[in-house]
C-alpha cells in the first residue's frame, strides 16, 4: 500500500497563491501519475539485471546472500522493536544548534537558509569505516537492546558485533530505520514521493516552516526515526524546487537508459548532483550501503554485501537470494505496480 502524506486543507489556488513556477510541473506530474497508476508493471532496473554490470563482461552478478529486497515479517518487526542503548547520532551544528545539511546550495525561500552546516558524523571521512551493532541477550525479541558504533574498518569490528552498513553511523543507521528499509523494500520510494508531492502543494500555500514541518511529519509517518525523518525532509525540500523543472519534462520516461550502460536520466542526475553526497554522509545508512536494491539502477560494485545477522530469536537460514525462507522476503524479480514518477526521482537512494 502507498503511504500518503498528511491530508491538506481545502484551498483554492488562485494565480496570486501560486508562488512557485513549479506548480505547473506538479500538474504535469499528476497527469503522468494518472496514466501510470493502474495496471502497469514496475520498471526494470537495467535490462534483466538487478544492477549495472560490467559492460566488458555483459554478465549479471548473482543476487547472492548479502543482498536484499526486503526482510521477512518476523525479522522486520524484531528490528523495529529493538531499543538503542546510548544516544543516536544527531543532526546538529557544531555548537549543538539547529542546522541545514545542504548549505552549499542556494534554495530560494527555504526556511533553513542561513542556518549553519550540520556537523558530519564521526569518521564519516574514513572510506573504510563501517557501522556495527552489538545485541544484548534477551528472552524475547521485543526486549532486545543493542549498541551502535562506528569502526575504522570491518577488520576492527570486535567479536560479537555485526556490521549493519558500510560507512560511519549516522542519522539513519538505527535498527528502527533498517526495519523501515526492510519492511517497505522498493515501496519506500513511493511513500517518499507521496511526501514530496505533499510538500510541493504545501509550499505554494503555506509558510516555509509550516510546509517543512508537514513534510517532516509525513516522513515520520513512513516510519523513520525522528532524526532520519528530519534529514529526509531537508533532502526533499531542497531537491523539489531545484529539480522540478528538469523532472517535469521526463514524466513517464524510464529512470535509466538502455542496457548495458543504463545511464541515469537528467532528473535523477539533478537530484543526485544536488544532495546525494551530503545526504549519504549524514544518513550513514542508505540502501546501497546496507545491501538493498533500488528501483533506480546502480553499478553492481556500489551495492555493499551485508549479512544482516539479528539475534537468534529472529535468525532464519537465508535462501539463495539473501531473503529469509519463511516467504516474507520480496525477491528482486518480483514485479511492482508503479505509482508514477512523481518525486521518487528527486530523492537521492533510495536512493538510495
Secondary structure, DSSP 4 states (H G I P E B T S, - for coil): -PPP-PPPPP----GGG---TTHHHHHHHHHHHHHHSSS-BPPPSBTTBSSB--TTTT-PPP--TT-BS---HHHHHHHHH-EE-SPPPP--BTTSS-EETTTTS--TT-TTTTPEEBPPPTTTT-TT-EEEEEEPP-SSGGG-EEEEEEESSGGGPPTTEEEEEES---TT-SHHHHHHHHHHGGGHHHHHHHHHHHHHHHHHHS-HHHHHHHHHHHHHHHT--HHHHHHHHHHHHHHHHHHHHHHHTTTTS-SB-STTT-PBPHHHHHHIIIIIHHHHHHH---TGGGTB--SS--BGGGS--------TTT---B-TTSSBTTTTS--TT---B---STTGGGSS----
